[in-house]
Amino acid sequence: MNAMTLYRAALTVGAATLLVAGPAWAAPQSAPRAAAAPSNSDLEVVRIDPDAAPPGGTTTIHGFVANLGPETTNSPMTVTITLPRGVTPEPPYFPDTCEVSPNGHRVRCVFPPGLKANRSATALVPLSLDRDLAVGTVLRGGSVAVHSLDDRNGQNNRQEFEIAVVESAPGL
């Protein structure tokens, strides 16, 4: 039945249910869903520097994005975290669909549509600092950026962050 694969559908007539079969190409097809028109939203990346960490220690990047509105997003948004030299991304990430670039210097996280106005979403990317980093170093060159078809203001879509390398993790 390879070329003539059958589909089966249940048809209820009165109190009886009939099983109907036919070729797969004749199976009812759902209409393709039209993409929603982009909303009138303003996505903003809020700067949050990660906690300081010692050489060989860990910290977490918070890719914090706010929807300043006035509407809920109708399109997905992509948060891209560019990492400074001297760190390595370490799973697990949030959301779990985040992907690391082949060179390990970027992490890309896609969030679905539906971020309401005056709400936020955060990508979490744990990092491991290189063991040979000097205490007192400040790692620069990292950034968080957001991109979405809904975003009407590109002026606030990127923020840099810094990571301080300290003798021991704060609070220990």
FIKOLZA-1660 file (N, C-alpha, C; in steps of 0.1 Angstrom, whole numbers, plus 5000, padded with zeros to 4 digits):
% residues 172
   i   px   py   pz ch aa at
   1 5008 4988 5000  A  M  N
   1 5000 5000 5000  A  M CA
   1 5008 5013 5000  A  M  C
   2 5021 5012 4996  A  N  N
   2 5030 5024 4997  A  N CA
   2 5024 5035 4989  A  N  C
   3 5021 5034 4976  A  A  N
   3 5017 5045 4968  A  A CA
   3 5002 5048 4971  A  A  C
   4 4995 5038 4976  A  M  N
   4 4981 5040 4978  A  M CA
   4 4978 5040 4993  A  M  C
   5 4987 5046 5001  A  T  N
   5 4985 5047 5015  A  T CA
   5 4971 5052 5018  A  T  C
   6 4964 5046 5027  A  L  N
   6 4951 5050 5031  A  L CA
   6 4950 5059 5043  A  L  C
   7 4940 5067 5043  A  Y  N
   7 4937 5075 5055  A  Y CA
   7 4925 5070 5060  A  Y  C
   8 4923 5072 5073  A  R  N
   8 4911 5067 5080  A  R CA
   8 4905 5079 5087  A  R  C
   9 4892 5081 5086  A  A  N
   9 4885 5091 5094  A  A CA
   9 4873 5085 5100  A  A  C
  10 4869 5090 5111  A  A  N
  10 4857 5086 5118  A  A CA
  10 4846 5095 5114  A  A  C
  11 4834 5089 5110  A  L  N
  11 4823 5097 5106  A  L CA
  11 4811 5093 5115  A  L  C
  12 4805 5102 5122  A  T  N
  12 4794 5098 5131  A  T CA
  12 4781 5102 5124  A  T  C
  13 4773 5092 5123  A  V  N
  13 4760 5093 5117  A  V CA
  13 4750 5089 5128  A  V  C
  14 4742 5098 5133  A  G  N
  14 4732 5094 5144  A  G CA
  14 4740 5090 5156  A  G  C
  15 4737 5077 5160  A  A  N
  15 4745 5072 5171  A  A CA
  15 4756 5062 5167  A  A  C
  16 4757 5060 5154  A  A  N
  16 4767 5051 5149  A  A CA
  16 4779 5058 5144  A  A  C
  17 4791 5052 5146  A  T  N
  17 4803 5058 5140  A  T CA
  17 4808 5049 5129  A  T  C
  18 4810 5054 5118  A  L  N
  18 4815 5047 5106  A  L CA
  18 4830 5050 5104  A  L  C
  19 4838 5040 5100  A  L  N
  19 4852 5042 5097  A  L CA
  19 4853 5043 5081  A  L  C
  20 4858 5054 5076  A  V  N
  20 4858 5056 5062  A  V CA
  20 4873 5056 5058  A  V  C
  21 4876 5050 5046  A  A  N
  21 4890 5050 5042  A  A CA
  21 4891 5055 5028  A  A  C
  22 4903 5060 5024  A  G  N
  22 4905 5065 5010  A  G CA
  22 4920 5067 5009  A  G  C
  23 4924 5071 4996  A  P  N
  23 4939 5073 4994  A  P CA
  23 4944 5085 5003  A  P  C
  24 4956 5084 5007  A  A  N
  24 4962 5095 5015  A  A CA
  24 4962 5108 5009  A  A  C
  25 4963 5109 4995  A  W  N
  25 4963 5122 4989  A  W CA
  25 4949 5129 4990  A  W  C
  26 4939 5121 4993  A  A  N
  26 4925 5126 4994  A  A CA
  26 4922 5130 5008  A  A  C
  27 4931 5128 5018  A  A  N
  27 4928 5131 5032  A  A CA
  27 4926 5145 5033  A  A  C
  28 4917 5149 5042  A  P  N
  28 4914 5163 5044  A  P CA
  28 4927 5170 5049  A  P  C
  29 4930 5181 5043  A  Q  N
  29 4942 5189 5047  A  Q CA
  29 4938 5201 5055  A  Q  C
  30 4945 5204 5066  A  S  N
  30 4942 5216 5073  A  S CA
  30 4949 5228 5065  A  S  C
  31 4942 5239 5065  A  A  N
  31 4947 5250 5058  A  A CA
  31 4960 5255 5065  A  A  C
  32 4970 5260 5057  A  P  N
  32 4982 5265 5064  A  P CA
  32 4978 5277 5072  A  P  C
  33 4984 5278 5084  A  R  N
  33 4981 5289 5093  A  R CA
  33 4989 5302 5088  A  R  C
  34 4982 5312 5087  A  A  N
  34 4988 5325 5083  A  A CA
  34 4995 5330 5095  A  A  C
  35 5007 5336 5092  A  A  N
  35 5015 5342 5103  A  A CA
  35 5007 5354 5107  A  A  C
  36 5007 5357 5120  A  A  N
  36 5001 5369 5125  A  A CA
  36 5009 5381 5121  A  A  C
  37 5003 5392 5119  A  A  N
  37 5010 5404 5115  A  A CA
  37 5018 5408 5127  A  A  C
  38 5030 5414 5125  A  P  N
  38 5038 5419 5136  A  P CA
  38 5030 5429 5145  A  P  C
  39 5033 5428 5158  A  S  N
  39 5026 5437 5167  A  S CA
  39 5034 5450 5168  A  S  C
  40 5028 5459 5175  A  N  N
  40 5034 5472 5178  A  N CA
  40 5040 5471 5192  A  N  C
  41 5053 5466 5192  A  S  N
  41 5060 5463 5205  A  S CA
  41 5073 5470 5205  A  S  C
  42 5078 5472 5216  A  D  N
  42 5092 5478 5218  A  D CA
  42 5099 5469 5227  A  D  C
  43 5108 5461 5222  A  L  N
  43 5116 5452 5230  A  L CA
  43 5129 5459 5234  A  L  C
  44 5133 5457 5247  A  E  N
  44 5144 5464 5253  A  E CA
  44 5153 5454 5260  A  E  C
  45 5166 5454 5258  A  V  N
  45 5175 5446 5266  A  V CA
  45 5179 5455 5278  A  V  C
  46 5178 5449 5290  A  V  N
  46 5182 5456 5302  A  V CA
  46 5195 5450 5306  A  V  C
  47 5205 5459 5309  A  R  N
  47 5218 5455 5313  A  R CA
  47 5218 5449 5327  A  R  C
  48 5223 5437 5328  A  I  N
  48 5225 5430 5341  A  I CA
  48 5239 5424 5340  A  I  C
  49 5249 5429 5348  A  D  N
  49 5262 5423 5348  A  D CA
  49 5261 5410 5356  A  D  C
  50 5268 5400 5351  A  P  N
  50 5268 5387 5359  A  P CA
  50 5276 5389 5372  A  P  C
  51 5273 5380 5382  A  D  N
  51 5281 5380 5394  A  D CA
  51 5296 5378 5391  A  D  C
  52 5304 5384 5399  A  A  N
  52 5319 5382 5398  A  A CA
  52 5321 5368 5401  A  A  C
  53 5333 5362 5396  A  A  N
  53 5336 5348 5398  A  A CA
  53 5351 5347 5398  A  A  C
  54 5356 5337 5405  A  P  N
  54 5371 5334 5405  A  P CA
  54 5375 5327 5392  A  P  C
  55 5388 5327 5390  A  P  N
  55 5393 5319 5379  A  P CA
  55 5389 5304 5380  A  P  C
  56 5383 5298 5370  A  G  N
  56 5378 5284 5371  A  G CA
  56 5365 5283 5377  A  G  C
  57 5359 5294 5381  A  G  N
  57 5346 5295 5387  A  G CA
  57 5335 5296 5377  A  G  C
  58 5323 5298 5382  A  T  N
  58 5311 5299 5374  A  T CA
  58 5303 5311 5377  A  T  C
  59 5296 5316 5367  A  T  N
  59 5286 5327 5369  A  T CA
  59 5275 5325 5358  A  T  C
  60 5265 5333 5358  A  T  N
  60 5254 5331 5348  A  T CA
  60 5251 5345 5342  A  T  C
  61 5249 5344 5329  A  I  N
  61 5245 5356 5321  A  I CA
  61 5229 5356 5322  A  I  C
  62 5223 5367 5325  A  H  N
  62 5209 5369 5324  A  H CA
  62 5206 5378 5312  A  H  C
  63 5201 5372 5302  A  G  N
  63 5197 5380 5290  A  G CA
  63 5183 5385 5292  A  G  C
  64 5182 5396 5298  A  F  N
  64 5169 5401 5303  A  F CA
  64 5163 5410 5292  A  F  C
  65 5151 5407 5287  A  V  N
  65 5144 5415 5277  A  V CA
  65 5130 5419 5282  A  V  C
  66 5127 5431 5281  A  A  N
  66 5114 5437 5285  A  A CA
  66 5106 5441 5272  A  A  C
  67 5093 5439 5273  A  N  N
  67 5084 5444 5262  A  N CA
  67 5078 5456 5268  A  N  C
  68 5082 5468 5262  A  L  N
  68 5077 5481 5267  A  L CA
  68 5063 5484 5261  A  L  C
  69 5058 5475 5252  A  G  N
  69 5045 5476 5246  A  G CA
  69 5044 5485 5235  A  G  C
  70 5032 5489 5231  A  P  N
  70 5020 5487 5239  A  P CA
  70 5013 5474 5237  A  P  C
  71 5018 5466 5227  A  E  N
  71 5011 5453 5224  A  E CA
  71 5019 5441 5228  A  E  C
  72 5012 5429 5229  A  T  N
  72 5018 5416 5231  A  T CA
  72 5025 5413 5218  A  T  C
  73 5036 5406 5219  A  T  N
  73 5043 5402 5206  A  T CA
  73 5036 5391 5199  A  T  C
  74 5036 5392 5186  A  N  N
  74 5029 5382 5177  A  N CA
  74 5040 5374 5170  A  N  C
  75 5052 5377 5171  A  S  N
  75 5063 5370 5165  A  S CA
  75 5073 5365 5175  A  S  C
  76 5081 5354 5172  A  P  N
  76 5091 5350 5181  A  P CA
  76 5102 5361 5183  A  P  C
  77 5109 5360 5193  A  M  N
  77 5121 5369 5195  A  M CA
  77 5133 5360 5198  A  M  C
  78 5144 5365 5193  A  T  N
  78 5157 5358 5194  A  T CA
  78 5166 5366 5203  A  T  C
  79 5171 5360 5214  A  V  N
  79 5181 5367 5222  A  V CA
  79 5194 5360 5219  A  V  C
  80 5204 5369 5215  A  T  N
  80 5217 5364 5212  A  T CA
  80 5227 5370 5222  A  T  C
  81 5234 5361 5229  A  I  N
  81 5244 5364 5239  A  I CA
  81 5258 5362 5233  A  I  C
  82 5265 5373 5232  A  T  N
  82 5279 5372 5227  A  T CA
  82 5288 5372 5239  A  T  C
  83 5297 5362 5240  A  L  N
  83 5305 5360 5251  A  L CA
  83 5319 5366 5250  A  L  C
  84 5324 5372 5261  A  P  N
  84 5338 5377 5260  A  P CA
  84 5348 5365 5260  A  P  C
  85 5360 5368 5256  A  R  N
  85 5371 5358 5257  A  R CA
  85 5373 5354 5272  A  R  C
  86 5376 5342 5274  A  G  N
  86 5379 5337 5288  A  G CA
  86 5368 5330 5294  A  G  C
  87 5357 5328 5287  A  V  N
  87 5346 5321 5293  A  V CA
  87 5341 5310 5283  A  V  C
  88 5334 5300 5289  A  T  N
  88 5328 5289 5281  A  T CA
  88 5314 5287 5286  A  T  C
  89 5304 5287 5276  A  P  N
  89 5291 5284 5281  A  P CA
  89 5289 5269 5285  A  P  C
  90 5282 5267 5296  A  E  N
  90 5280 5254 5302  A  E CA
  90 5265 5251 5304  A  E  C
  91 5260 5241 5297  A  P  N
  91 5246 5238 5299  A  P CA
  91 5243 5233 5314  A  P  C
  92 5230 5234 5318  A  P  N
  92 5218 5236 5311  A  P CA
  92 5215 5251 5309  A  P  C
  93 5209 5254 5297  A  Y  N
  93 5205 5268 5294  A  Y CA
  93 5190 5269 5296  A  Y  C
  94 5186 5282 5297  A  F  N
  94 5171 5284 5297  A  F CA
  94 5169 5295 5287  A  F  C
  95 5159 5293 5278  A  P  N
  95 5152 5281 5276  A  P CA
  95 5161 5269 5271  A  P  C
  96 5155 5257 5272  A  D  N
  96 5164 5246 5268  A  D CA
  96 5166 5245 5253  A  D  C
  97 5160 5254 5245  A  T  N
  97 5162 5254 5231  A  T CA
  97 5174 5263 5227  A  T  C
  98 5181 5269 5236  A  C  N
  98 5192 5277 5233  A  C CA
  98 5203 5269 5226  A  C  C
  99 5210 5275 5216  A  E  N
  99 5220 5268 5209  A  E CA
  99 5233 5276 5209  A  E  C
 100 5244 5269 5211  A  V  N
 100 5257 5275 5211  A  V CA
 100 5263 5274 5197  A  V  C
 101 5269 5285 5193  A  S  N
 101 5275 5286 5180  A  S CA
 101 5287 5276 5179  A  S  C
 102 5291 5272 5167  A  P  N
 102 5302 5263 5166  A  P CA
 102 5315 5267 5173  A  P  C
 103 5318 5281 5173  A  N  N
 103 5330 5286 5179  A  N CA
 103 5328 5288 5194  A  N  C
 104 5316 5286 5199  A  G  N
 104 5314 5287 5214  A  G CA
 104 5313 5302 5219  A  G  C
 105 5313 5311 5210  A  H  N
 105 5313 5326 5215  A  H CA
 105 5299 5332 5214  A  H  C
 106 5289 5325 5210  A  R  N
 106 5276 5330 5209  A  R CA
 106 5266 5320 5214  A  R  C
 107 5256 5324 5221  A  V  N
 107 5245 5315 5224  A  V CA
 107 5232 5322 5220  A  V  C
 108 5224 5314 5212  A  R  N
 108 5212 5320 5206  A  R CA
 108 5200 5313 5212  A  R  C
 109 5190 5321 5217  A  C  N
 109 5178 5315 5224  A  C CA
 109 5166 5321 5218  A  C  C
 110 5157 5313 5213  A  V  N
 110 5145 5317 5207  A  V CA
 110 5133 5316 5216  A  V  C
 111 5125 5326 5218  A  F  N
 111 5113 5326 5226  A  F CA
 111 5101 5327 5217  A  F  C
 112 5090 5320 5220  A  P  N
 112 5078 5320 5212  A  P CA
 112 5071 5334 5213  A  P  C
 113 5062 5336 5204  A  P  N
 113 5054 5348 5204  A  P CA
 113 5046 5348 5218  A  P  C
 114 5041 5360 5221  A  G  N
 114 5032 5361 5233  A  G CA
 114 5037 5368 5245  A  G  C
 115 5049 5375 5243  A  L  N
 115 5054 5383 5255  A  L CA
 115 5045 5395 5256  A  L  C
 116 5037 5396 5267  A  K  N
 116 5028 5407 5269  A  K CA
 116 5035 5420 5272  A  K  C
 117 5028 5431 5269  A  A  N
 117 5033 5444 5272  A  A CA
 117 5036 5445 5287  A  A  C
 118 5047 5452 5290  A  N  N
 118 5052 5454 5304  A  N CA
 118 5055 5441 5311  A  N  C
 119 5059 5431 5304  A  R  N
 119 5064 5418 5309  A  R CA
 119 5078 5416 5304  A  R  C
 120 5085 5406 5310  A  S  N
 120 5099 5403 5305  A  S CA
 120 5101 5388 5303  A  S  C
 121 5112 5385 5297  A  A  N
 121 5117 5372 5295  A  A CA
 121 5132 5372 5297  A  A  C
 122 5137 5361 5302  A  T  N
 122 5151 5361 5305  A  T CA
 122 5157 5348 5300  A  T  C
 123 5168 5349 5292  A  A  N
 123 5176 5337 5288  A  A CA
 123 5187 5336 5299  A  A  C
 124 5189 5324 5304  A  L  N
 124 5199 5321 5314  A  L CA
 124 5210 5312 5307  A  L  C
 125 5223 5317 5308  A  V  N
 125 5234 5310 5302  A  V CA
 125 5245 5309 5312  A  V  C
 126 5247 5298 5319  A  P  N
 126 5258 5296 5328  A  P CA
 126 5271 5296 5321  A  P  C
 127 5281 5301 5327  A  L  N
 127 5295 5302 5322  A  L CA
 127 5305 5297 5331  A  L  C
 128 5315 5291 5325  A  S  N
 128 5327 5287 5333  A  S CA
 128 5339 5296 5329  A  S  C
 129 5345 5302 5339  A  L  N
 129 5357 5311 5336  A  L CA
 129 5369 5303 5335  A  L  C
 130 5378 5307 5325  A  D  N
 130 5391 5300 5323  A  D CA
 130 5399 5300 5336  A  D  C
 131 5406 5290 5339  A  R  N
 131 5414 5289 5351  A  R CA
 131 5426 5298 5351  A  R  C
 132 5431 5302 5339  A  D  N
 132 5443 5310 5339  A  D CA
 132 5440 5325 5339  A  D  C
 133 5428 5329 5341  A  L  N
 133 5425 5344 5342  A  L CA
 133 5431 5350 5354  A  L  C
 134 5436 5362 5353  A  A  N
 134 5442 5369 5365  A  A CA
 134 5431 5375 5373  A  A  C
 135 5433 5374 5386  A  V  N
 135 5424 5381 5396  A  V CA
 135 5425 5396 5393  A  V  C
 136 5414 5403 5393  A  G  N
 136 5414 5417 5391  A  G CA
 136 5410 5420 5376  A  G  C
 137 5410 5410 5368  A  T  N
 137 5407 5412 5354  A  T CA
 137 5392 5415 5352  A  T  C
 138 5388 5424 5343  A  V  N
 138 5374 5426 5340  A  V CA
 138 5372 5421 5325  A  V  C
 139 5364 5411 5323  A  L  N
 139 5362 5406 5310  A  L CA
 139 5351 5415 5303  A  L  C
 140 5355 5420 5292  A  R  N
 140 5347 5429 5284  A  R CA
 140 5345 5423 5270  A  R  C
 141 5335 5429 5263  A  G  N
 141 5332 5424 5249  A  G CA
 141 5320 5415 5249  A  G  C
 142 5314 5413 5260  A  G  N
 142 5301 5405 5260  A  G CA
 142 5289 5414 5258  A  G  C
 143 5279 5408 5252  A  S  N
 143 5267 5416 5250  A  S CA
 143 5255 5407 5249  A  S  C
 144 5243 5413 5251  A  V  N
 144 5230 5407 5249  A  V CA
 144 5222 5415 5239  A  V  C
 145 5217 5408 5229  A  A  N
 145 5209 5415 5219  A  A CA
 145 5196 5408 5217  A  A  C
 146 5186 5415 5212  A  V  N
 146 5173 5409 5209  A  V CA
 146 5169 5413 5195  A  V  C
 147 5162 5404 5188  A  H  N
 147 5157 5407 5175  A  H CA
 147 5143 5400 5173  A  H  C
 148 5134 5408 5168  A  S  N
 148 5120 5403 5165  A  S CA
 148 5114 5412 5154  A  S  C
 149 5105 5406 5146  A  L  N
 149 5098 5413 5136  A  L CA
 149 5089 5424 5143  A  L  C
 150 5085 5421 5155  A  D  N
 150 5076 5430 5162  A  D CA
 150 5082 5443 5167  A  D  C
 151 5095 5443 5169  A  D  N
 151 5102 5454 5176  A  D CA
 151 5103 5466 5167  A  D  C
 152 5097 5477 5171  A  R  N
 152 5096 5489 5163  A  R CA
 152 5108 5499 5166  A  R  C
 153 5115 5496 5177  A  N  N
 153 5126 5505 5181  A  N CA
 153 5139 5497 5183  A  N  C
 154 5148 5499 5173  A  G  N
 154 5161 5492 5174  A  G CA
 154 5171 5499 5183  A  G  C
 155 5168 5510 5188  A  Q  N
 155 5178 5518 5196  A  Q CA
 155 5181 5511 5210  A  Q  C
 156 5173 5503 5215  A  N  N
 156 5175 5497 5228  A  N CA
 156 5176 5482 5228  A  N  C
 157 5181 5476 5217  A  N  N
 157 5181 5462 5215  A  N CA
 157 5194 5455 5219  A  N  C
 158 5204 5462 5224  A  R  N
 158 5217 5456 5227  A  R CA
 158 5223 5463 5239  A  R  C
 159 5228 5455 5248  A  Q  N
 159 5235 5460 5259  A  Q CA
 159 5248 5452 5262  A  Q  C
 160 5259 5458 5265  A  E  N
 160 5271 5451 5268  A  E CA
 160 5271 5447 5283  A  E  C
 161 5279 5438 5287  A  F  N
 161 5281 5434 5301  A  F CA
 161 5295 5431 5304  A  F  C
 162 5299 5431 5316  A  E  N
 162 5313 5429 5321  A  E CA
 162 5312 5418 5332  A  E  C
 163 5323 5410 5332  A  I  N
 163 5324 5400 5343  A  I CA
 163 5337 5403 5350  A  I  C
 164 5336 5405 5363  A  A  N
 164 5348 5408 5372  A  A CA
 164 5354 5394 5376  A  A  C
 165 5367 5393 5375  A  V  N
 165 5374 5381 5380  A  V CA
 165 5379 5384 5394  A  V  C
 166 5375 5377 5404  A  V  N
 166 5378 5379 5418  A  V CA
 166 5386 5368 5424  A  V  C
 167 5391 5370 5436  A  E  N
 167 5399 5359 5443  A  E CA
 167 5390 5347 5446  A  E  C
 168 5378 5350 5452  A  S  N
 168 5368 5339 5455  A  S CA
 168 5354 5345 5452  A  S  C
 169 5345 5336 5450  A  A  N
 169 5331 5340 5448  A  A CA
 169 5326 5348 5459  A  A  C
 170 5318 5359 5457  A  P  N
 170 5313 5367 5467  A  P CA
 170 5304 5358 5476  A  P  C
 171 5305 5361 5489  A  G  N
 171 5296 5354 5499  A  G CA
 171 5303 5341 5504  A  G  C
 172 5315 5337 5499  A  L  N
 172 5321 5324 5504  A  L CA
 172 5332 5327 5513  A  L  C
% end
